[in-house]
Amino acid sequence: MKLGKAIFGGAIAVALMTGLPVTAETNKDFIYLPPENVPFKSPFEVGMQQAVLFGDPSKPGVYVIRIKFPPGFHSNPHFHSQDRHATVIKGTWWNGTGEELDFNKARPVAAGSYVLHPAGGVHWDGAGDEETIVQIVGIGPVETTQIKAPGSPEGYWPKPK
C-alpha cells in the first residue's frame, strides 16, 4: 500500500511538473482532468498536438498521452521501441502499416476502438476530414524512429477513401 501511495504521489508531482493545469482536481491519489483542461501542446504550433496525462514517455514506467490530429493531418511511416496501446477518443483515426505511405490502404478506426501498435511495427496514422483524438498507454522509455519512405508527403493527406 505504501508503494502504491508513493507511486501515485510521485505521479501527481510529475503531472504538476509537466504542466498539467492546477485546476485538475486531486483527492487521495486520484487525478481528475476534464477534457477542456487537457494540456495539448505542439512543438511547432501547427499540426499534431500531444498532452502527457500521466508519467513520462521518456522515462521508465507507465505513461498515458493523448494525441490530437487536426483534420487531414498524418504522420509519416515510423515505429516505436515499445508496444503502445491506443484508444480512439474522438473522430475516426486512419491507420496504415508498412513503409509505403499509401492513403488508399489506410484503415478507418472509429471512436471507442482499440489498436495495438507492437514494438517495431512500422505504421502511419492520422485524421480524415475531422479532428481526431487518440489516447495512448505504454511503458517508457519509448523512442520513435522515423522511416523516410520515398515520396512520403509531409503533413496533410488527401481524404482517405
N, C-alpha and C positions, 0 to 999 in steps of 0.2 A: 504494500500500500504506500509506503514511504517513497519507493522508487517511482510509482505512478504519479504521486503528487509532485515529485521533483521534475519528472519529465514534462508534465503539464504546466508547472510553474515556469520551467525554462522555455516552453513553447510560447507562453504569454509574453515573457520577456523578449524572445526573438520576434514575435509578432509586433510588439511595440517598437523594437529597434528597426524593423524592416519597413516601417511606415504605415502599418495598419492604423486606421483612424482611431483617435481616442474615444470616439463615440461607439466603438464596438463594446457591447455590454459583456462584462465578465462576472461570473458568480461561481465561486467554489470550483475552480478548474474548468469551467465551461466557457466557451467563446461563442458569442452570438454576433453575427455580422450581417446586417440587412443588405440586400442586393445593391441598393443605392450607395452604400459605403464601401463596396469592393474597390480596392485601390489599384485600378488598372493603370499601367504606365507603358509608354513606348519609348525606346531609346532615341528614336528619330522623329517623334511626334506625328508620324504617319504610319499607316499600315496596321499590322497586328499589335495588340497590346497584351501585356501579361500582368497578373496580380498573384502575389505569393500570399496564400491564405494561412499556411502552416508550414513550419520547418524552413529548410533552405536547400534547394536542389543541388547546390554546390558543396554541401556538407553531408557527413554521414547521418542517416536517419530518414524517417518518413517525411515526405513533403506533400503538400496539396497546392496546386496552382490552378488558375483559370486563364484561358487564352480567349481573347475576343478578336474575331476576324471581321473586318468591315466587309460590306458586300463586294464580291468579286475578288477579294484578296486571297492569295495562296502562298504556301511555302514551296520551295524547290525541293527536289529529292534530297533526303537526309536520313540519318539513323541515329539512334540513341544507344549509349553504352549499357543501359539498364532497361528492364521492362517498364512500360508505362501503361497505366490503366486509365482509359478516358471514358467519360460520360458526357453525352451531348446535353447541355442545359437549355440551349435556345437555338432555334433555327435548324437548318439542315447542314451538316458537315460533310463535305465531299472529300473522299479518300481515294488514293491510288497507291499501288505498290510497285516497286522496282525502280530502276534508274531512269527509265524513259518517262518523260512528262507528257502523257497523252491524255488530254482532257476528256476525250470520248470514252476513256476507260475508268473515269472517276466513278466511285460508288457513293450514292447518297446515303447518309446515316442520319436518321430522324432524331429529333429531341427525345430524350429518355433512353436512347440506345447506349450500349456499352461496346467499346473496342479495346482490344489488347494490341499494343504495338510492342512486339517482342524485341529484346535487346538485339541489335544488329540488323533488324528488319528495315530495309530501305523503303521509304514511303514519302508521300507528299500529300498535302491536305489544304483545305481552305473553305471559303464560303461561296455559295452561289449568288443569288440575287438578293439575299437578305443577311443582316448581321447574324453571326453565329458565335455562340459561347460554348466552350468545352472545358470541363474540369478534369484535371489530370492528377493522379496519385501515383507516387513512385517512391523508390528508395534511393537516396543520394549517397555519395555524389554521382551525378549523371552528367555525361558530356554529349553534346550534339555535334555530329560530323556532317558537313555539307558535301553532297555529291555534285560535281559540276557536270551535269549531263549536257551533251551537245545540243544547242538550240533551246535551252531552257530559258523562257522569258522570265524576267524578274517581276514580281509584284502582283499583277492582276491578270486574270484569265478570262477567256470568253465564257459565256454562260454554259455550264455543263448541260448535257442533254440527258 
